[in-house]
Amino acid sequence: MTPLEKELETALLDIYYRQKRIRCHASYFKRMLTCSNPRYRKGPVGAVRHLLTGEVTPGSGFRRLAKAGKLEWTVEALILQPKWKPLFTDWELDKAKARITNGRSN
């Protein structure tokens, strides 16, 4: 894992702990980051990619954060920060931006 990926993992875990403040327990999300079983562990970049491409619509965690007015706590908002751009494709960043935009309009 590169130093930038390690920083992303730390930032993603921070999101997980912030979400718990509003009773959003994203245990599957945390498992993708921390589980020692390679069947479940995806690593930070893999977890983000899974969340962006694994479903047609954003998951329940995203919806719960949108409803709480906490879109800045989403994985999508995090990866749109310029620091993380080297880790993701333009398509992935565009998808994250579209989800944030749509989340604000709902």
Beta strands, then each sheet from edge to edge (+ up, - down):
end
